């Protein structure tokens, strides 16, 4: 198990709104990236998703190589 402080954990987890702002896209574009490009997310509930920073970074690296 990872030994993380709460501050560090907060840095690793992004809400949909946070990620959209960071990437400069809107929430609909995130939905496209999830459905069509495989953007990784964690479903908290059916409509609530969060994104893990390391997984997003890896996804963006792969996307830039294509």
PDB file of N, CA, C and O in Angstrom:
ATOM      1  N   UNK A   1       0.846  -1.193   0.000  1.00  0.00           N
ATOM      2  CA  UNK A   1       0.000   0.000   0.000  1.00  0.00           C
ATOM      3  C   UNK A   1       0.884   1.245   0.000  1.00  0.00           C
ATOM      4  O   UNK A   1       1.917   1.290   0.668  1.00  0.00           O
ATOM      5  N   UNK A   2       0.462   2.247  -0.756  1.00  0.00           N
ATOM      6  CA  UNK A   2       1.229   3.484  -0.820  1.00  0.00           C
ATOM      7  C   UNK A   2       1.136   4.261   0.479  1.00  0.00           C
ATOM      8  O   UNK A   2       0.091   4.280   1.130  1.00  0.00           O
ATOM      9  N   UNK A   3       2.218   4.891   0.847  1.00  0.00           N
ATOM     10  CA  UNK A   3       2.250   5.722   2.042  1.00  0.00           C
ATOM     11  C   UNK A   3       2.120   7.179   1.604  1.00  0.00           C
ATOM     12  O   UNK A   3       3.120   7.851   1.355  1.00  0.00           O
ATOM     13  N   UNK A   4       0.886   7.657   1.511  1.00  0.00           N
ATOM     14  CA  UNK A   4       0.629   9.005   1.015  1.00  0.00           C
ATOM     15  C   UNK A   4      -0.053   9.855   2.073  1.00  0.00           C
ATOM     16  O   UNK A   4      -0.911   9.374   2.813  1.00  0.00           O
ATOM     17  N   UNK A   5       0.330  11.111   2.137  1.00  0.00           N
ATOM     18  CA  UNK A   5      -0.395  12.038   2.989  1.00  0.00           C
ATOM     19  C   UNK A   5      -1.639  12.490   2.232  1.00  0.00           C
ATOM     20  O   UNK A   5      -1.724  12.313   1.016  1.00  0.00           O
ATOM     21  N   UNK A   6      -2.585  13.060   2.929  1.00  0.00           N
ATOM     22  CA  UNK A   6      -3.805  13.533   2.265  1.00  0.00           C
ATOM     23  C   UNK A   6      -3.507  14.618   1.248  1.00  0.00           C
ATOM     24  O   UNK A   6      -4.156  14.671   0.203  1.00  0.00           O
ATOM     25  N   UNK A   7      -2.546  15.482   1.526  1.00  0.00           N
ATOM     26  CA  UNK A   7      -2.206  16.531   0.559  1.00  0.00           C
ATOM     27  C   UNK A   7      -1.695  15.910  -0.731  1.00  0.00           C
ATOM     28  O   UNK A   7      -2.063  16.347  -1.822  1.00  0.00           O
ATOM     29  N   UNK A   8      -0.860  14.909  -0.613  1.00  0.00           N
ATOM     30  CA  UNK A   8      -0.320  14.236  -1.789  1.00  0.00           C
ATOM     31  C   UNK A   8      -1.438  13.537  -2.554  1.00  0.00           C
ATOM     32  O   UNK A   8      -1.471  13.587  -3.783  1.00  0.00           O
ATOM     33  N   UNK A   9      -2.352  12.887  -1.839  1.00  0.00           N
ATOM     34  CA  UNK A   9      -3.471  12.207  -2.467  1.00  0.00           C
ATOM     35  C   UNK A   9      -4.335  13.200  -3.250  1.00  0.00           C
ATOM     36  O   UNK A   9      -4.784  12.898  -4.355  1.00  0.00           O
ATOM     37  N   UNK A  10      -4.561  14.367  -2.683  1.00  0.00           N
ATOM     38  CA  UNK A  10      -5.341  15.395  -3.372  1.00  0.00           C
ATOM     39  C   UNK A  10      -4.659  15.834  -4.665  1.00  0.00           C
ATOM     40  O   UNK A  10      -5.339  16.198  -5.624  1.00  0.00           O
ATOM     41  N   UNK A  11      -3.336  15.804  -4.704  1.00  0.00           N
ATOM     42  CA  UNK A  11      -2.602  16.166  -5.916  1.00  0.00           C
ATOM     43  C   UNK A  11      -2.748  15.105  -7.003  1.00  0.00           C
ATOM     44  O   UNK A  11      -2.617  15.408  -8.188  1.00  0.00           O
ATOM     45  N   UNK A  12      -3.013  13.879  -6.610  1.00  0.00           N
ATOM     46  CA  UNK A  12      -3.101  12.778  -7.563  1.00  0.00           C
ATOM     47  C   UNK A  12      -4.485  12.599  -8.165  1.00  0.00           C
ATOM     48  O   UNK A  12      -4.621  11.984  -9.223  1.00  0.00           O
ATOM     49  N   UNK A  13      -5.512  13.124  -7.513  1.00  0.00           N
ATOM     50  CA  UNK A  13      -6.890  12.917  -7.949  1.00  0.00           C
ATOM     51  C   UNK A  13      -7.453  14.213  -8.510  1.00  0.00           C
ATOM     52  O   UNK A  13      -7.425  15.255  -7.855  1.00  0.00           O
ATOM     53  N   UNK A  14      -7.965  14.130  -9.735  1.00  0.00           N
ATOM     54  CA  UNK A  14      -8.546  15.298 -10.397  1.00  0.00           C
ATOM     55  C   UNK A  14     -10.034  15.073 -10.639  1.00  0.00           C
ATOM     56  O   UNK A  14     -10.452  13.983 -11.029  1.00  0.00           O
ATOM     57  N   UNK A  15     -10.821  16.106 -10.407  1.00  0.00           N
ATOM     58  CA  UNK A  15     -12.231  16.027 -10.779  1.00  0.00           C
ATOM     59  C   UNK A  15     -12.341  16.274 -12.277  1.00  0.00           C
ATOM     60  O   UNK A  15     -11.382  16.702 -12.921  1.00  0.00           O
ATOM     61  N   UNK A  16     -13.497  16.006 -12.812  1.00  0.00           N
ATOM     62  CA  UNK A  16     -13.730  16.239 -14.236  1.00  0.00           C
ATOM     63  C   UNK A  16     -13.515  17.710 -14.587  1.00  0.00           C
ATOM     64  O   UNK A  16     -12.920  18.024 -15.618  1.00  0.00           O
ATOM     65  N   UNK A  17     -13.993  18.602 -13.738  1.00  0.00           N
ATOM     66  CA  UNK A  17     -13.851  20.033 -13.984  1.00  0.00           C
ATOM     67  C   UNK A  17     -12.378  20.456 -13.920  1.00  0.00           C
ATOM     68  O   UNK A  17     -11.921  21.251 -14.741  1.00  0.00           O
ATOM     69  N   UNK A  18     -11.641  19.920 -12.943  1.00  0.00           N
ATOM     70  CA  UNK A  18     -10.208  20.227 -12.835  1.00  0.00           C
ATOM     71  C   UNK A  18      -9.455  19.791 -14.077  1.00  0.00           C
ATOM     72  O   UNK A  18      -8.674  20.558 -14.642  1.00  0.00           O
ATOM     73  N   UNK A  19      -9.693  18.553 -14.500  1.00  0.00           N
ATOM     74  CA  UNK A  19      -8.979  18.030 -15.661  1.00  0.00           C
ATOM     75  C   UNK A  19      -9.328  18.809 -16.920  1.00  0.00           C
ATOM     76  O   UNK A  19      -8.448  19.117 -17.724  1.00  0.00           O
ATOM     77  N   UNK A  20     -10.601  19.128 -17.096  1.00  0.00           N
ATOM     78  CA  UNK A  20     -11.012  19.911 -18.267  1.00  0.00           C
ATOM     79  C   UNK A  20     -10.292  21.255 -18.288  1.00  0.00           C
ATOM     80  O   UNK A  20      -9.834  21.698 -19.341  1.00  0.00           O
ATOM     81  N   UNK A  21     -10.192  21.899 -17.142  1.00  0.00           N
ATOM     82  CA  UNK A  21      -9.510  23.197 -17.067  1.00  0.00           C
ATOM     83  C   UNK A  21      -8.018  23.049 -17.370  1.00  0.00           C
ATOM     84  O   UNK A  21      -7.446  23.873 -18.083  1.00  0.00           O
ATOM     85  N   UNK A  22      -7.394  22.016 -16.836  1.00  0.00           N
ATOM     86  CA  UNK A  22      -5.965  21.787 -17.067  1.00  0.00           C
ATOM     87  C   UNK A  22      -5.691  21.553 -18.548  1.00  0.00           C
ATOM     88  O   UNK A  22      -4.726  22.081 -19.101  1.00  0.00           O
ATOM     89  N   UNK A  23      -6.549  20.757 -19.184  1.00  0.00           N
ATOM     90  CA  UNK A  23      -6.347  20.424 -20.595  1.00  0.00           C
ATOM     91  C   UNK A  23      -6.869  21.494 -21.551  1.00  0.00           C
ATOM     92  O   UNK A  23      -6.572  21.467 -22.745  1.00  0.00           O
ATOM     93  N   UNK A  24      -7.650  22.435 -21.019  1.00  0.00           N
ATOM     94  CA  UNK A  24      -8.212  23.488 -21.864  1.00  0.00           C
ATOM     95  C   UNK A  24      -9.327  22.983 -22.771  1.00  0.00           C
ATOM     96  O   UNK A  24      -9.487  23.453 -23.898  1.00  0.00           O
ATOM     97  N   UNK A  25     -10.095  22.021 -22.268  1.00  0.00           N
ATOM     98  CA  UNK A  25     -11.227  21.472 -23.018  1.00  0.00           C
ATOM     99  C   UNK A  25     -12.472  21.579 -22.150  1.00  0.00           C
ATOM    100  O   UNK A  25     -12.395  21.955 -20.980  1.00  0.00           O
ATOM    101  N   UNK A  26     -13.629  21.241 -22.738  1.00  0.00           N
ATOM    102  CA  UNK A  26     -14.844  21.236 -21.928  1.00  0.00           C
ATOM    103  C   UNK A  26     -15.197  19.800 -21.549  1.00  0.00           C
ATOM    104  O   UNK A  26     -14.556  18.856 -22.011  1.00  0.00           O
ATOM    105  N   UNK A  27     -16.203  19.640 -20.719  1.00  0.00           N
ATOM    106  CA  UNK A  27     -16.574  18.331 -20.191  1.00  0.00           C
ATOM    107  C   UNK A  27     -17.042  17.400 -21.315  1.00  0.00           C
ATOM    108  O   UNK A  27     -16.804  16.193 -21.255  1.00  0.00           O
ATOM    109  N   UNK A  28     -17.699  17.946 -22.330  1.00  0.00           N
ATOM    110  CA  UNK A  28     -18.127  17.115 -23.462  1.00  0.00           C
ATOM    111  C   UNK A  28     -16.922  16.550 -24.205  1.00  0.00           C
ATOM    112  O   UNK A  28     -16.963  15.414 -24.678  1.00  0.00           O
ATOM    113  N   UNK A  29     -15.872  17.318 -24.309  1.00  0.00           N
ATOM    114  CA  UNK A  29     -14.660  16.833 -24.967  1.00  0.00           C
ATOM    115  C   UNK A  29     -13.996  15.734 -24.126  1.00  0.00           C
ATOM    116  O   UNK A  29     -13.420  14.798 -24.680  1.00  0.00           O
ATOM    117  N   UNK A  30     -14.071  15.841 -22.808  1.00  0.00           N
ATOM    118  CA  UNK A  30     -13.569  14.762 -21.955  1.00  0.00           C
ATOM    119  C   UNK A  30     -14.358  13.477 -22.196  1.00  0.00           C
ATOM    120  O   UNK A  30     -13.785  12.389 -22.236  1.00  0.00           O
ATOM    121  N   UNK A  31     -15.668  13.607 -22.355  1.00  0.00           N
ATOM    122  CA  UNK A  31     -16.495  12.431 -22.634  1.00  0.00           C
ATOM    123  C   UNK A  31     -16.049  11.775 -23.940  1.00  0.00           C
ATOM    124  O   UNK A  31     -15.956  10.551 -24.019  1.00  0.00           O
ATOM    125  N   UNK A  32     -15.776  12.579 -24.954  1.00  0.00           N
ATOM    126  CA  UNK A  32     -15.275  12.046 -26.220  1.00  0.00           C
ATOM    127  C   UNK A  32     -13.948  11.315 -26.006  1.00  0.00           C
ATOM    128  O   UNK A  32     -13.756  10.206 -26.506  1.00  0.00           O
ATOM    129  N   UNK A  33     -13.045  11.935 -25.271  1.00  0.00           N
ATOM    130  CA  UNK A  33     -11.749  11.308 -25.018  1.00  0.00           C
ATOM    131  C   UNK A  33     -11.894   9.986 -24.264  1.00  0.00           C
ATOM    132  O   UNK A  33     -11.169   9.032 -24.545  1.00  0.00           O
ATOM    133  N   UNK A  34     -12.820   9.923 -23.314  1.00  0.00           N
ATOM    134  CA  UNK A  34     -13.067   8.684 -22.571  1.00  0.00           C
ATOM    135  C   UNK A  34     -13.609   7.602 -23.496  1.00  0.00           C
ATOM    136  O   UNK A  34     -13.099   6.482 -23.524  1.00  0.00           O
ATOM    137  N   UNK A  35     -14.653   7.948 -24.255  1.00  0.00           N
ATOM    138  CA  UNK A  35     -15.359   6.951 -25.061  1.00  0.00           C
ATOM    139  C   UNK A  35     -14.593   6.543 -26.309  1.00  0.00           C
ATOM    140  O   UNK A  35     -14.571   5.365 -26.666  1.00  0.00           O
ATOM    141  N   UNK A  36     -13.969   7.498 -26.969  1.00  0.00           N
ATOM    142  CA  UNK A  36     -13.342   7.214 -28.260  1.00  0.00           C
ATOM    143  C   UNK A  36     -11.842   6.974 -28.187  1.00  0.00           C
ATOM    144  O   UNK A  36     -11.290   6.243 -29.010  1.00  0.00           O
ATOM    145  N   UNK A  37     -11.180   7.580 -27.214  1.00  0.00           N
ATOM    146  CA  UNK A  37      -9.724   7.484 -27.145  1.00  0.00           C
ATOM    147  C   UNK A  37      -9.216   6.703 -25.941  1.00  0.00           C
ATOM    148  O   UNK A  37      -8.019   6.440 -25.826  1.00  0.00           O
ATOM    149  N   UNK A  38     -10.130   6.331 -25.040  1.00  0.00           N
ATOM    150  CA  UNK A  38      -9.727   5.518 -23.894  1.00  0.00           C
ATOM    151  C   UNK A  38      -9.141   6.283 -22.717  1.00  0.00           C
ATOM    152  O   UNK A  38      -8.342   5.734 -21.958  1.00  0.00           O
ATOM    153  N   UNK A  39      -9.526   7.538 -22.558  1.00  0.00           N
ATOM    154  CA  UNK A  39      -9.060   8.327 -21.419  1.00  0.00           C
ATOM    155  C   UNK A  39      -9.418   7.591 -20.130  1.00  0.00           C
ATOM    156  O   UNK A  39     -10.594   7.325 -19.882  1.00  0.00           O
ATOM    157  N   UNK A  40      -8.425   7.258 -19.306  1.00  0.00           N
ATOM    158  CA  UNK A  40      -8.707   6.473 -18.099  1.00  0.00           C
ATOM    159  C   UNK A  40      -9.364   7.316 -16.999  1.00  0.00           C
ATOM    160  O   UNK A  40      -8.996   8.467 -16.768  1.00  0.00           O
ATOM    161  N   UNK A  41     -10.334   6.714 -16.340  1.00  0.00           N
ATOM    162  CA  UNK A  41     -10.991   7.377 -15.212  1.00  0.00           C
ATOM    163  C   UNK A  41     -11.428   6.322 -14.211  1.00  0.00           C
ATOM    164  O   UNK A  41     -11.420   5.124 -14.492  1.00  0.00           O
ATOM    165  N   UNK A  42     -11.810   6.803 -13.035  1.00  0.00           N
ATOM    166  CA  UNK A  42     -12.350   5.936 -11.984  1.00  0.00           C
ATOM    167  C   UNK A  42     -13.775   6.390 -11.733  1.00  0.00           C
ATOM    168  O   UNK A  42     -14.023   7.557 -11.429  1.00  0.00           O
ATOM    169  N   UNK A  43     -14.708   5.462 -11.863  1.00  0.00           N
ATOM    170  CA  UNK A  43     -16.111   5.785 -11.605  1.00  0.00           C
ATOM    171  C   UNK A  43     -16.392   5.663 -10.117  1.00  0.00           C
ATOM    172  O   UNK A  43     -16.262   4.587  -9.533  1.00  0.00           O
ATOM    173  N   UNK A  44     -16.779   6.777  -9.511  1.00  0.00           N
ATOM    174  CA  UNK A  44     -17.180   6.778  -8.100  1.00  0.00           C
ATOM    175  C   UNK A  44     -18.645   6.360  -8.014  1.00  0.00           C
ATOM    176  O   UNK A  44     -19.014   5.516  -7.198  1.00  0.00           O
ATOM    177  N   UNK A  45     -19.465   6.956  -8.858  1.00  0.00           N
ATOM    178  CA  UNK A  45     -20.851   6.535  -9.070  1.00  0.00           C
ATOM    179  C   UNK A  45     -21.048   6.489 -10.581  1.00  0.00           C
ATOM    180  O   UNK A  45     -20.114   6.754 -11.338  1.00  0.00           O
ATOM    181  N   UNK A  46     -22.229   6.162 -11.012  1.00  0.00           N
ATOM    182  CA  UNK A  46     -22.487   6.069 -12.451  1.00  0.00           C
ATOM    183  C   UNK A  46     -22.179   7.384 -13.173  1.00  0.00           C
ATOM    184  O   UNK A  46     -21.714   7.370 -14.313  1.00  0.00           O
ATOM    185  N   UNK A  47     -22.434   8.510 -12.520  1.00  0.00           N
ATOM    186  CA  UNK A  47     -22.224   9.806 -13.161  1.00  0.00           C
ATOM    187  C   UNK A  47     -21.040  10.593 -12.606  1.00  0.00           C
ATOM    188  O   UNK A  47     -20.713  11.658 -13.130  1.00  0.00           O
ATOM    189  N   UNK A  48     -20.406  10.099 -11.580  1.00  0.00           N
ATOM    190  CA  UNK A  48     -19.279  10.805 -10.980  1.00  0.00           C
ATOM    191  C   UNK A  48     -17.992  10.075 -11.273  1.00  0.00           C
ATOM    192  O   UNK A  48     -17.830   8.903 -10.934  1.00  0.00           O
ATOM    193  N   UNK A  49     -17.067  10.792 -11.915  1.00  0.00           N
ATOM    194  CA  UNK A  49     -15.779  10.220 -12.280  1.00  0.00           C
ATOM    195  C   UNK A  49     -14.670  11.082 -11.715  1.00  0.00           C
ATOM    196  O   UNK A  49     -14.825  12.294 -11.564  1.00  0.00           O
ATOM    197  N   UNK A  50     -13.550  10.452 -11.403  1.00  0.00           N
ATOM    198  CA  UNK A  50     -12.330  11.174 -11.057  1.00  0.00           C
ATOM    199  C   UNK A  50     -11.212  10.616 -11.934  1.00  0.00           C
ATOM    200  O   UNK A  50     -11.325   9.535 -12.512  1.00  0.00           O
ATOM    201  N   UNK A  51     -10.153  11.374 -12.010  1.00  0.00           N
ATOM    202  CA  UNK A  51      -9.034  11.012 -12.868  1.00  0.00           C
ATOM    203  C   UNK A  51      -7.769  11.001 -12.027  1.00  0.00           C
ATOM    204  O   UNK A  51      -7.555  11.889 -11.201  1.00  0.00           O
ATOM    205  N   UNK A  52      -6.933   9.992 -12.238  1.00  0.00           N
ATOM    206  CA  UNK A  52      -5.681   9.862 -11.495  1.00  0.00           C
ATOM    207  C   UNK A  52      -4.554  10.455 -12.324  1.00  0.00           C
ATOM    208  O   UNK A  52      -4.333  10.052 -13.466  1.00  0.00           O
ATOM    209  N   UNK A  53      -3.851  11.401 -11.751  1.00  0.00           N
ATOM    210  CA  UNK A  53      -2.822  12.144 -12.476  1.00  0.00           C
ATOM    211  C   UNK A  53      -1.811  11.260 -13.201  1.00  0.00           C
ATOM    212  O   UNK A  53      -1.536  11.512 -14.374  1.00  0.00           O
ATOM    213  N   UNK A  54      -1.242  10.237 -12.561  1.00  0.00           N
ATOM    214  CA  UNK A  54      -0.260   9.413 -13.281  1.00  0.00           C
ATOM    215  C   UNK A  54      -0.847   8.733 -14.517  1.00  0.00           C
ATOM    216  O   UNK A  54      -0.177   8.634 -15.546  1.00  0.00           O
ATOM    217  N   UNK A  55      -2.087   8.267 -14.423  1.00  0.00           N
ATOM    218  CA  UNK A  55      -2.728   7.621 -15.568  1.00  0.00           C
ATOM    219  C   UNK A  55      -2.993   8.615 -16.691  1.00  0.00           C
ATOM    220  O   UNK A  55      -2.856   8.277 -17.866  1.00  0.00           O
ATOM    221  N   UNK A  56      -3.370   9.834 -16.335  1.00  0.00           N
ATOM    222  CA  UNK A  56      -3.615  10.868 -17.350  1.00  0.00           C
ATOM    223  C   UNK A  56      -2.311  11.215 -18.044  1.00  0.00           C
ATOM    224  O   UNK A  56      -2.282  11.376 -19.264  1.00  0.00           O
ATOM    225  N   UNK A  57      -1.250  11.329 -17.292  1.00  0.00           N
ATOM    226  CA  UNK A  57       0.057  11.633 -17.878  1.00  0.00           C
ATOM    227  C   UNK A  57       0.467  10.544 -18.872  1.00  0.00           C
ATOM    228  O   UNK A  57       0.923  10.851 -19.974  1.00  0.00           O
ATOM    229  N   UNK A  58       0.307   9.277 -18.489  1.00  0.00           N
ATOM    230  CA  UNK A  58       0.648   8.169 -19.382  1.00  0.00           C
ATOM    231  C   UNK A  58      -0.224   8.193 -20.637  1.00  0.00           C
ATOM    232  O   UNK A  58       0.267   7.957 -21.741  1.00  0.00           O
ATOM    233  N   UNK A  59      -1.505   8.477 -20.469  1.00  0.00           N
ATOM    234  CA  UNK A  59      -2.424   8.564 -21.604  1.00  0.00           C
ATOM    235  C   UNK A  59      -1.978   9.651 -22.577  1.00  0.00           C
ATOM    236  O   UNK A  59      -1.960   9.437 -23.790  1.00  0.00           O
ATOM    237  N   UNK A  60      -1.623  10.805 -22.048  1.00  0.00           N
ATOM    238  CA  UNK A  60      -1.182  11.911 -22.901  1.00  0.00           C
ATOM    239  C   UNK A  60       0.129  11.591 -23.603  1.00  0.00           C
ATOM    240  O   UNK A  60       0.321  11.971 -24.758  1.00  0.00           O
ATOM    241  N   UNK A  61       1.022  10.905 -22.926  1.00  0.00           N
ATOM    242  CA  UNK A  61       2.279  10.486 -23.564  1.00  0.00           C
ATOM    243  C   UNK A  61       1.996   9.563 -24.748  1.00  0.00           C
ATOM    244  O   UNK A  61       2.565   9.738 -25.826  1.00  0.00           O
ATOM    245  N   UNK A  62       1.115   8.578 -24.546  1.00  0.00           N
ATOM    246  CA  UNK A  62       0.765   7.644 -25.622  1.00  0.00           C
ATOM    247  C   UNK A  62       0.103   8.390 -26.782  1.00  0.00           C
ATOM    248  O   UNK A  62       0.394   8.118 -27.947  1.00  0.00           O
ATOM    249  N   UNK A  63      -0.773   9.315 -26.463  1.00  0.00           N
ATOM    250  CA  UNK A  63      -1.478  10.083 -27.479  1.00  0.00           C
ATOM    251  C   UNK A  63      -0.506  10.907 -28.312  1.00  0.00           C
ATOM    252  O   UNK A  63      -0.683  11.055 -29.521  1.00  0.00           O
ATOM    253  N   UNK A  64       0.521  11.440 -27.660  1.00  0.00           N
ATOM    254  CA  UNK A  64       1.484  12.269 -28.384  1.00  0.00           C
ATOM    255  C   UNK A  64       2.389  11.434 -29.279  1.00  0.00           C
ATOM    256  O   UNK A  64       2.958  11.961 -30.235  1.00  0.00           O
ATOM    257  N   UNK A  65       2.537  10.133 -28.989  1.00  0.00           N
ATOM    258  CA  UNK A  65       3.366   9.251 -29.806  1.00  0.00           C
ATOM    259  C   UNK A  65       2.645   8.770 -31.055  1.00  0.00           C
ATOM    260  O   UNK A  65       3.275   8.353 -32.027  1.00  0.00           O
ATOM    261  N   UNK A  66       1.321   8.831 -31.020  1.00  0.00           N
ATOM    262  CA  UNK A  66       0.520   8.311 -32.151  1.00  0.00           C
ATOM    263  C   UNK A  66       0.567   9.210 -33.359  1.00  0.00           C
ATOM    264  O   UNK A  66      -0.053   8.907 -34.379  1.00  0.00           O
TER     265      UNK A  66
END
